[in-house]
Amino acid sequence: MSHLRISKESAWSPQIPKGKAHLIISLEPIESLRVLAAFGNKDVKVISNTRPIYPVGVICGDFAYPSLPDLNAAMGQLCGDTRFINATEEAVTLGHPILGNVIMVGAAAGLGMFPVDDEAFRSVISENVPSSKVEINMAAYRKGKELANSPIKF
């Protein structure tokens, strides 16, 4: 888990206080719920990838992994806005499974939760990835923005 605080004023700590998150981004559905339980509140937005990573107890058959509709219902009890998107599936469609994280950043930007527009994102990506990878990263970022505004409905 990572914390990111963006503020025009000084922050006392880089850590988000319990119950004070504005946005939770998760690459795995159960992790969304776990983090939401600790840092969520009625105003927090949650963006979660749909791809489960099964714990050993589920793999062994000792436990069942909850369905996405059940997770959505549980999260709905803890916050007002939960969005599930198929980031991993879309990244695979783009030809690069690792782009799921860029899709999630795009989703946050699509909700207006990050002060990053397309050109700022392109500038940063251009400085940090080979030039041959810039356009695929931009495609993933734009796909995330699109998905955030058309999440999976239950």
Secondary structure, 3 states (H helix, E strand, C coil): CCCCCCCCCCCCCCCCCCCCCCEEEECCHHHHHHHHHHHCCCCCEEEEECCCCCCHHHHCCCCCCCCHHHHHHHHHCCCCEEEEECHHHHHHHHCCHHHHHHHHHHHHHHCCCCCCCHHHHHHHHHHHCCHHHHHHHHHHHHHHHHHHCCCCCC
